[in-house]
Amino acid sequence: MSSSEAVLSTQAPSRRVMLAMALSAAALAGGCLQPLYAENTASSIGGSVRNALRDVEIDEIKGLTGHYLRNELVFELDGGGETIAPKRLKFTASVTDALEVVTVDFANGRADSAILVARATWSVTNKADGKVVSQGTNMVRAPYERSVQRFATVRAARDAQIRAARSLATLIRGQLSADLVAL
């Protein structure tokens, strides 16, 4: 037996042991993960997280982006299904919009593109005791092109508001779901 074969024979069992340890650790950890929106994921207010999301009453939100955000949240949280009455949680929010001009055509002084910055500050309270279950502030940016045609610019800005509201609703749903998980 040469010296290289002796080295290989001493290293081979340690590699096998390391591989076996890694596989057994992966097998043990595989059962630790649980999907957030599964039926059996318990929420801190009782029931599953999926049902707790359906149990959120969403107040009107001022502004056009707020209107779109409310519509998206109703769909994100409830799925447009049957309403559970009476709802145990109450969602309140305020939305602010800002416009950032990215590029300007210096020949005519008009903005070629812009970014809509939408910020939502929200909270979810338990109706029974008034305790805040979840709260947060989320911000998204929705870029759009501006045109010399006025209607095209107005429509592009409206589409940016809709995209921003959809993104905000997705972010809020994720954060709210994570806060509702019972630990």
MARTOR-294651 format. One record per residue: residue number from 0; x, y, z of N, C-alpha, C, O in turn. Coordinates in nm, 2 decimals. Layout:
<romars>
NUM_X_Y_Z_X_Y_Z_X_Y_Z_X_Y_Z
...
</romars>
This chain:
<romars>
0_0.08_-0.12_0.00_0.00_0.00_0.00_0.09_0.12_0.00_0.18_0.13_0.08
1_0.06_0.21_-0.09_0.14_0.34_-0.10_0.09_0.44_0.00_-0.01_0.42_0.06
2_0.17_0.54_0.02_0.13_0.65_0.12_0.01_0.72_0.08_-0.07_0.76_0.16
3_-0.01_0.74_-0.06_-0.14_0.81_-0.10_-0.26_0.72_-0.08_-0.37_0.78_-0.04
4_-0.25_0.59_-0.09_-0.36_0.50_-0.06_-0.39_0.50_0.09_-0.51_0.49_0.13
5_-0.29_0.51_0.17_-0.31_0.51_0.31_-0.38_0.64_0.36_-0.47_0.64_0.44
6_-0.35_0.75_0.29_-0.41_0.88_0.32_-0.56_0.87_0.28_-0.65_0.92_0.35
7_-0.59_0.82_0.16_-0.72_0.81_0.11_-0.81_0.71_0.20_-0.92_0.74_0.23
8_-0.75_0.61_0.25_-0.82_0.52_0.33_-0.86_0.58_0.47_-0.96_0.55_0.53
9_-0.78_0.67_0.52_-0.81_0.73_0.65_-0.91_0.85_0.63_-0.98_0.88_0.72
10_-0.91_0.91_0.51_-1.00_1.02_0.48_-1.14_0.97_0.44_-1.24_1.04_0.47
11_-1.15_0.86_0.38_-1.27_0.81_0.33_-1.38_0.79_0.44_-1.49_0.84_0.42
12_-1.35_0.73_0.55_-1.45_0.72_0.65_-1.49_0.85_0.71_-1.61_0.86_0.74
13_-1.40_0.95_0.72_-1.44_1.07_0.78_-1.54_1.15_0.68_-1.63_1.22_0.72
14_-1.51_1.13_0.55_-1.61_1.19_0.45_-1.74_1.12_0.46_-1.85_1.19_0.45
15_-1.74_0.99_0.48_-1.87_0.92_0.48_-1.94_0.96_0.61_-2.06_0.97_0.61
16_-1.87_0.97_0.72_-1.93_1.01_0.85_-1.99_1.15_0.83_-2.10_1.17_0.88
17_-1.92_1.24_0.77_-1.97_1.38_0.76_-2.09_1.38_0.67_-2.19_1.45_0.70
18_-2.09_1.30_0.56_-2.21_1.30_0.47_-2.33_1.24_0.55_-2.44_1.29_0.53
19_-2.31_1.13_0.62_-2.41_1.07_0.70_-2.47_1.17_0.80_-2.59_1.18_0.82
20_-2.38_1.25_0.87_-2.43_1.34_0.97_-2.51_1.46_0.90_-2.61_1.50_0.95
21_-2.46_1.50_0.78_-2.53_1.61_0.71_-2.67_1.56_0.67_-2.77_1.63_0.68
22_-2.68_1.44_0.62_-2.81_1.38_0.57_-2.90_1.36_0.69_-3.02_1.39_0.68
23_-2.85_1.32_0.80_-2.94_1.30_0.92_-2.99_1.43_0.98_-3.10_1.44_1.02
24_-2.90_1.53_0.97_-2.94_1.66_1.02_-3.05_1.72_0.93_-3.14_1.78_0.98
25_-3.03_1.70_0.80_-3.13_1.75_0.70_-3.27_1.68_0.72_-3.37_1.74_0.71
26_-3.26_1.55_0.75_-3.38_1.47_0.77_-3.45_1.52_0.90_-3.58_1.52_0.90
27_-3.38_1.55_1.00_-3.44_1.59_1.13_-3.50_1.73_1.11_-3.61_1.76_1.17
28_-3.43_1.82_1.04_-3.48_1.96_1.02_-3.59_1.97_0.92_-3.67_2.07_0.92
29_-3.61_1.87_0.84_-3.72_1.87_0.74_-3.86_1.88_0.80_-3.94_1.94_0.73
30_-3.88_1.83_0.91_-4.01_1.84_0.98_-4.04_1.96_1.05_-4.15_1.98_1.11
31_-3.94_2.05_1.06_-3.95_2.17_1.15_-4.02_2.28_1.07_-4.07_2.37_1.13
32_-4.02_2.28_0.94_-4.08_2.39_0.86_-4.23_2.37_0.84_-4.27_2.25_0.82
33_-4.30_2.47_0.86_-4.45_2.46_0.84_-4.49_2.58_0.75_-4.45_2.69_0.78
34_-4.57_2.56_0.65_-4.62_2.66_0.56_-4.70_2.77_0.64_-4.78_2.73_0.72
35_-4.68_2.89_0.61_-4.74_3.00_0.68_-4.90_3.00_0.66_-4.97_3.03_0.75
36_-4.94_2.97_0.54_-5.08_2.98_0.51_-5.15_2.84_0.51_-5.26_2.82_0.45
37_-5.09_2.74_0.58_-5.15_2.61_0.59_-5.27_2.61_0.69_-5.28_2.70_0.77
38_-5.36_2.52_0.67_-5.48_2.51_0.75_-5.45_2.49_0.90_-5.52_2.53_0.99
39_-5.34_2.42_0.93_-5.31_2.39_1.07_-5.20_2.48_1.13_-5.16_2.45_1.24
40_-5.17_2.59_1.07_-5.08_2.69_1.13_-5.16_2.78_1.22_-5.25_2.85_1.18
41_-5.14_2.77_1.35_-5.22_2.83_1.45_-5.19_2.98_1.46_-5.08_3.02_1.44
42_-5.30_3.06_1.48_-5.28_3.21_1.49_-5.28_3.25_1.63_-5.33_3.17_1.72
43_-5.24_3.37_1.66_-5.23_3.42_1.80_-5.37_3.46_1.85_-5.39_3.47_1.97
44_-5.47_3.47_1.76_-5.61_3.51_1.80_-5.70_3.39_1.80_-5.82_3.40_1.83
45_-5.65_3.27_1.77_-5.73_3.15_1.77_-5.76_3.11_1.62_-5.77_3.19_1.54
46_-5.77_2.98_1.60_-5.79_2.93_1.47_-5.66_2.93_1.39_-5.55_2.94_1.44
47_-5.68_2.91_1.26_-5.56_2.91_1.17_-5.53_3.06_1.12_-5.62_3.14_1.13
48_-5.41_3.08_1.07_-5.37_3.21_1.01_-5.46_3.24_0.89_-5.50_3.36_0.88
49_-5.49_3.14_0.81_-5.58_3.17_0.69_-5.71_3.22_0.74_-5.77_3.31_0.68
50_-5.77_3.16_0.84_-5.90_3.20_0.89_-5.89_3.34_0.96_-5.99_3.42_0.95
51_-5.78_3.36_1.03_-5.76_3.49_1.09_-5.75_3.60_0.99_-5.80_3.71_1.02
52_-5.69_3.58_0.88_-5.69_3.68_0.77_-5.82_3.71_0.72_-5.85_3.83_0.68
53_-5.91_3.61_0.71_-6.05_3.63_0.66_-6.13_3.71_0.76_-6.24_3.76_0.73
54_-6.08_3.71_0.89_-6.15_3.78_1.00_-6.11_3.92_1.02_-6.14_3.98_1.12
55_-6.05_3.99_0.91_-6.01_4.13_0.92_-6.11_4.22_0.85_-6.13_4.20_0.73
56_-6.16_4.31_0.92_-6.25_4.41_0.86_-6.16_4.53_0.82_-6.08_4.58_0.89
57_-6.18_4.57_0.69_-6.09_4.68_0.64_-6.17_4.80_0.62_-6.26_4.81_0.54
58_-6.13_4.91_0.69_-6.19_5.04_0.68_-6.16_5.10_0.55_-6.07_5.06_0.48
59_-6.24_5.21_0.52_-6.21_5.28_0.39_-6.08_5.36_0.41_-6.04_5.40_0.52
60_-6.00_5.37_0.31_-5.87_5.44_0.31_-5.88_5.55_0.21_-5.92_5.54_0.10
61_-5.84_5.67_0.26_-5.86_5.79_0.18_-5.76_5.80_0.07_-5.65_5.74_0.07
62_-5.80_5.86_-0.04_-5.72_5.88_-0.16_-5.74_5.77_-0.26_-5.79_5.66_-0.23
63_-5.70_5.80_-0.38_-5.71_5.70_-0.49_-5.63_5.58_-0.47_-5.67_5.46_-0.49
64_-5.50_5.60_-0.43_-5.42_5.48_-0.40_-5.47_5.40_-0.28_-5.46_5.28_-0.28
65_-5.53_5.47_-0.18_-5.59_5.41_-0.07_-5.71_5.32_-0.11_-5.73_5.22_-0.06
66_-5.79_5.38_-0.21_-5.90_5.30_-0.26_-5.86_5.17_-0.32_-5.91_5.06_-0.30
67_-5.75_5.18_-0.41_-5.70_5.06_-0.47_-5.64_4.97_-0.37_-5.65_4.84_-0.38
68_-5.57_5.02_-0.27_-5.51_4.94_-0.17_-5.62_4.86_-0.09_-5.60_4.74_-0.06
69_-5.73_4.93_-0.06_-5.84_4.86_0.01_-5.89_4.74_-0.07_-5.91_4.63_-0.02
70_-5.92_4.77_-0.20_-5.97_4.66_-0.29_-5.87_4.55_-0.29_-5.92_4.43_-0.29
71_-5.74_4.57_-0.31_-5.64_4.47_-0.31_-5.64_4.39_-0.18_-5.62_4.27_-0.18
72_-5.65_4.46_-0.07_-5.64_4.39_0.06_-5.76_4.30_0.08_-5.75_4.19_0.14
73_-5.88_4.35_0.04_-6.00_4.26_0.05_-5.98_4.13_-0.02_-6.01_4.03_0.02
74_-5.92_4.14_-0.14_-5.89_4.02_-0.22_-5.78_3.94_-0.16_-5.79_3.82_-0.15
75_-5.67_4.00_-0.12_-5.56_3.93_-0.06_-5.59_3.86_0.07_-5.55_3.74_0.09
76_-5.67_3.92_0.16_-5.70_3.86_0.29_-5.82_3.77_0.28_-5.81_3.66_0.35
77_-5.92_3.80_0.21_-6.04_3.72_0.21_-6.06_3.64_0.09_-6.12_3.53_0.09
78_-5.99_3.68_-0.02_-6.00_3.60_-0.15_-6.13_3.63_-0.22_-6.17_3.56_-0.31
79_-6.21_3.72_-0.17_-6.34_3.75_-0.24_-6.44_3.65_-0.20_-6.55_3.65_-0.27
80_-6.42_3.57_-0.10_-6.51_3.47_-0.06_-6.62_3.52_0.03_-6.65_3.64_0.04
81_-6.68_3.43_0.10_-6.79_3.46_0.20_-6.73_3.54_0.31_-6.62_3.52_0.36
82_-6.82_3.63_0.36_-6.77_3.71_0.48_-6.81_3.64_0.61_-6.91_3.57_0.62
83_-6.72_3.65_0.70_-6.74_3.59_0.84_-6.79_3.71_0.92_-6.73_3.81_0.93
84_-6.91_3.69_0.98_-6.97_3.79_1.06_-6.98_3.75_1.20_-7.02_3.63_1.23
85_-6.95_3.83_1.30_-6.88_3.95_1.29_-6.73_3.93_1.29_-6.68_3.83_1.34
86_-6.66_4.02_1.23_-6.52_4.01_1.22_-6.45_4.06_1.35_-6.50_4.15_1.41
87_-6.34_3.99_1.38_-6.28_4.01_1.51_-6.17_4.12_1.51_-6.13_4.17_1.61
88_-6.11_4.14_1.39_-6.00_4.23_1.38_-6.04_4.35_1.29_-6.12_4.34_1.20
89_-5.97_4.47_1.31_-6.00_4.59_1.23_-5.87_4.64_1.18_-5.78_4.67_1.25
90_-5.87_4.67_1.05_-5.76_4.72_0.98_-5.78_4.87_0.95_-5.88_4.90_0.89
91_-5.69_4.95_0.99_-5.69_5.09_0.96_-5.56_5.13_0.89_-5.45_5.08_0.93
92_-5.57_5.23_0.80_-5.44_5.27_0.73_-5.46_5.41_0.67_-5.57_5.46_0.66
93_-5.34_5.47_0.65_-5.33_5.59_0.58_-5.23_5.58_0.47_-5.12_5.52_0.49
94_-5.25_5.63_0.35_-5.16_5.62_0.24_-5.12_5.76_0.19_-5.21_5.85_0.18
95_-4.99_5.78_0.17_-4.94_5.90_0.11_-4.87_5.87_-0.02_-4.80_5.77_-0.03
96_-4.89_5.96_-0.11_-4.82_5.95_-0.24_-4.72_6.06_-0.26_-4.75_6.17_-0.22
97_-4.62_6.03_-0.33_-4.52_6.13_-0.37_-4.47_6.10_-0.51_-4.47_5.99_-0.55
98_-4.43_6.20_-0.58_-4.38_6.18_-0.72_-4.24_6.23_-0.73_-4.20_6.34_-0.69
99_-4.16_6.14_-0.78_-4.02_6.17_-0.81_-4.00_6.18_-0.96_-4.03_6.08_-1.03
100_-3.94_6.28_-1.01_-3.91_6.30_-1.15_-3.77_6.24_-1.17_-3.67_6.28_-1.10
101_-3.76_6.15_-1.26_-3.63_6.08_-1.29_-3.55_6.15_-1.40_-3.44_6.19_-1.38
102_-3.61_6.16_-1.51_-3.54_6.23_-1.63_-3.63_6.34_-1.68_-3.75_6.33_-1.68
103_-3.56_6.44_-1.73_-3.62_6.56_-1.78_-3.57_6.58_-1.92_-3.45_6.58_-1.95
104_-3.66_6.61_-2.02_-3.62_6.65_-2.15_-3.59_6.80_-2.15_-3.68_6.88_-2.14
105_-3.46_6.83_-2.16_-3.42_6.97_-2.14_-3.46_7.06_-2.26_-3.46_7.18_-2.25
106_-3.49_7.00_-2.38_-3.54_7.08_-2.49_-3.67_7.15_-2.46_-3.69_7.26_-2.50
107_-3.76_7.07_-2.40_-3.89_7.13_-2.37_-3.92_7.15_-2.22_-4.03_7.20_-2.18
108_-3.83_7.10_-2.13_-3.85_7.11_-1.99_-3.96_7.02_-1.93_-4.00_7.04_-1.82
109_-3.99_6.91_-2.00_-4.09_6.82_-1.95_-4.03_6.69_-1.90_-3.92_6.65_-1.95
110_-4.09_6.63_-1.80_-4.04_6.51_-1.74_-4.07_6.39_-1.83_-4.19_6.38_-1.88
111_-3.97_6.31_-1.86_-3.99_6.19_-1.95_-4.04_6.07_-1.87_-4.12_5.99_-1.92
112_-4.00_6.06_-1.75_-4.04_5.95_-1.66_-4.05_6.00_-1.52_-4.00_6.10_-1.48
113_-4.13_5.92_-1.44_-4.15_5.95_-1.30_-4.16_5.83_-1.22_-4.18_5.72_-1.27
114_-4.15_5.84_-1.09_-4.17_5.73_-1.00_-4.27_5.77_-0.89_-4.25_5.87_-0.83
115_-4.38_5.69_-0.88_-4.47_5.71_-0.78_-4.42_5.64_-0.65_-4.40_5.52_-0.65
116_-4.41_5.71_-0.54_-4.37_5.66_-0.42_-4.49_5.65_-0.32_-4.54_5.76_-0.29
117_-4.54_5.53_-0.29_-4.66_5.52_-0.21_-4.61_5.46_-0.07_-4.54_5.36_-0.07
118_-4.66_5.52_0.03_-4.63_5.48_0.17_-4.76_5.45_0.25_-4.84_5.54_0.25
119_-4.77_5.33_0.30_-4.89_5.30_0.38_-4.84_5.28_0.53_-4.75_5.20_0.56
120_-4.91_5.35_0.62_-4.89_5.33_0.76_-5.02_5.26_0.81_-5.13_5.32_0.80
121_-5.01_5.14_0.87_-5.13_5.07_0.90_-5.12_5.00_1.04_-5.01_4.99_1.09
122_-5.24_4.96_1.09_-5.24_4.88_1.21_-5.37_4.79_1.21_-5.47_4.83_1.15
123_-5.35_4.68_1.28_-5.47_4.59_1.29_-5.49_4.57_1.44_-5.40_4.54_1.52
124_-5.61_4.60_1.48_-5.64_4.59_1.63_-5.75_4.48_1.65_-5.83_4.46_1.56
125_-5.75_4.43_1.77_-5.85_4.33_1.81_-5.97_4.41_1.85_-5.96_4.50_1.94
126_-6.09_4.39_1.80_-6.21_4.46_1.83_-6.25_4.44_1.98_-6.31_4.53_2.04
127_-6.22_4.32_2.03_-6.27_4.29_2.16_-6.20_4.37_2.27_-6.27_4.42_2.36
128_-6.07_4.38_2.26_-5.99_4.45_2.37_-5.92_4.57_2.32_-5.86_4.64_2.40
129_-5.92_4.60_2.19_-5.85_4.72_2.14_-5.70_4.70_2.13_-5.63_4.80_2.10
130_-5.65_4.58_2.16_-5.51_4.56_2.15_-5.46_4.55_2.01_-5.52_4.49_1.92
131_-5.34_4.62_1.98_-5.28_4.61_1.85_-5.22_4.48_1.82_-5.13_4.43_1.90
132_-5.27_4.41_1.72_-5.22_4.28_1.68_-5.10_4.29_1.59_-5.00_4.21_1.61
133_-5.10_4.38_1.50_-4.99_4.40_1.41_-5.00_4.55_1.36_-5.10_4.61_1.35
134_-4.88_4.60_1.32_-4.87_4.73_1.27_-4.75_4.75_1.18_-4.65_4.67_1.20
135_-4.75_4.84_1.10_-4.63_4.86_1.02_-4.64_4.98_0.92_-4.74_5.04_0.91
136_-4.53_5.01_0.86_-4.52_5.11_0.75_-4.45_5.04_0.64_-4.34_4.99_0.65
137_-4.51_5.05_0.52_-4.45_4.99_0.40_-4.45_5.09_0.29_-4.53_5.18_0.28
138_-4.34_5.09_0.21_-4.32_5.18_0.10_-4.29_5.11_-0.02_-4.21_5.01_-0.02
139_-4.35_5.15_-0.13_-4.32_5.09_-0.26_-4.30_5.20_-0.37_-4.34_5.31_-0.35
140_-4.23_5.17_-0.47_-4.20_5.26_-0.58_-4.26_5.20_-0.71_-4.23_5.08_-0.74
141_-4.33_5.28_-0.79_-4.38_5.23_-0.91_-4.35_5.33_-1.02_-4.40_5.44_-1.03
142_-4.25_5.30_-1.11_-4.21_5.39_-1.21_-4.31_5.39_-1.33_-4.37_5.29_-1.36
143_-4.31_5.50_-1.40_-4.39_5.50_-1.52_-4.34_5.61_-1.62_-4.27_5.70_-1.58
144_-4.37_5.60_-1.75_-4.33_5.69_-1.85_-4.43_5.80_-1.87_-4.55_5.77_-1.86
145_-4.38_5.92_-1.89_-4.47_6.03_-1.91_-4.46_6.07_-2.06_-4.35_6.05_-2.12
146_-4.57_6.11_-2.12_-4.58_6.13_-2.26_-4.63_6.27_-2.29_-4.68_6.34_-2.20
147_-4.61_6.32_-2.41_-4.67_6.45_-2.45_-4.82_6.44_-2.46_-4.89_6.54_-2.45
148_-4.87_6.32_-2.48_-5.01_6.30_-2.48_-5.07_6.30_-2.34_-5.03_6.21_-2.26
149_-5.15_6.39_-2.30_-5.20_6.40_-2.17_-5.27_6.28_-2.11_-5.25_6.23_-2.00
150_-5.36_6.22_-2.20_-5.44_6.10_-2.15_-5.34_5.99_-2.12_-5.36_5.91_-2.03
151_-5.24_5.97_-2.21_-5.14_5.86_-2.19_-5.07_5.88_-2.06_-5.04_5.78_-1.99
152_-5.04_6.00_-2.02_-4.97_6.02_-1.89_-5.06_6.00_-1.78_-5.02_5.94_-1.68
153_-5.18_6.04_-1.79_-5.28_6.02_-1.68_-5.30_5.87_-1.66_-5.31_5.82_-1.54
154_-5.32_5.80_-1.77_-5.34_5.65_-1.76_-5.22_5.58_-1.70_-5.23_5.49_-1.62
155_-5.10_5.62_-1.74_-4.98_5.56_-1.69_-4.96_5.59_-1.54_-4.92_5.50_-1.46
156_-5.00_5.71_-1.49_-5.00_5.74_-1.35_-5.10_5.66_-1.27_-5.07_5.61_-1.16
157_-5.22_5.64_-1.33_-5.32_5.55_-1.27_-5.27_5.41_-1.26_-5.29_5.34_-1.16
158_-5.21_5.36_-1.36_-5.16_5.22_-1.36_-5.05_5.21_-1.26_-5.04_5.10_-1.19
159_-4.97_5.31_-1.24_-4.87_5.31_-1.13_-4.93_5.30_-0.99_-4.88_5.24_-0.91
160_-5.04_5.37_-0.98_-5.11_5.37_-0.85_-5.17_5.23_-0.82_-5.16_5.18_-0.71
161_-5.22_5.17_-0.92_-5.27_5.03_-0.91_-5.16_4.93_-0.88_-5.18_4.85_-0.79
162_-5.05_4.94_-0.95_-4.93_4.86_-0.92_-4.88_4.88_-0.78_-4.85_4.78_-0.71
163_-4.87_5.00_-0.74_-4.82_5.03_-0.60_-4.92_4.97_-0.50_-4.87_4.92_-0.40
164_-5.05_4.99_-0.52_-5.15_4.93_-0.42_-5.14_4.78_-0.42_-5.15_4.72_-0.31
165_-5.12_4.72_-0.53_-5.11_4.57_-0.53_-4.98_4.53_-0.46_-4.99_4.43_-0.38
166_-4.87_4.60_-0.48_-4.75_4.56_-0.41_-4.76_4.59_-0.26_-4.72_4.50_-0.18
167_-4.82_4.70_-0.22_-4.84_4.73_-0.08_-4.93_4.62_-0.01_-4.90_4.57_0.10
168_-5.04_4.58_-0.08_-5.13_4.48_-0.02_-5.05_4.34_0.00_-5.08_4.28_0.10
169_-4.97_4.31_-0.09_-4.89_4.18_-0.08_-4.79_4.19_0.04_-4.78_4.10_0.12
170_-4.73_4.31_0.05_-4.64_4.33_0.17_-4.71_4.33_0.30_-4.67_4.26_0.40
171_-4.82_4.39_0.30_-4.90_4.40_0.43_-4.95_4.26_0.47_-4.95_4.22_0.58
172_-5.00_4.19_0.37_-5.05_4.05_0.40_-4.94_3.96_0.45_-4.97_3.89_0.55
173_-4.82_3.97_0.40_-4.71_3.89_0.45_-4.67_3.93_0.59_-4.65_3.84_0.67
174_-4.66_4.06_0.62_-4.63_4.10_0.75_-4.73_4.07_0.85_-4.70_4.02_0.96
175_-4.86_4.09_0.81_-4.97_4.06_0.90_-4.98_3.91_0.93_-5.00_3.87_1.05
176_-4.96_3.83_0.83_-4.96_3.68_0.85_-4.85_3.64_0.95_-4.87_3.55_1.03
177_-4.73_3.69_0.93_-4.62_3.66_1.02_-4.65_3.70_1.16_-4.61_3.63_1.25
178_-4.71_3.82_1.18_-4.74_3.86_1.31_-4.85_3.78_1.38_-4.86_3.78_1.50
179_-4.94_3.72_1.30_-5.05_3.64_1.35_-5.01_3.50_1.39_-5.09_3.44_1.46
180_-4.90_3.45_1.35_-4.86_3.32_1.39_-4.84_3.31_1.54_-4.77_3.39_1.60
181_-4.90_3.21_1.60_-4.88_3.18_1.74_-4.75_3.11_1.76_-4.72_3.01_1.70
182_-4.67_3.17_1.85_-4.54_3.11_1.88_-4.55_3.02_2.00_-4.44_2.96_2.04
</romars>
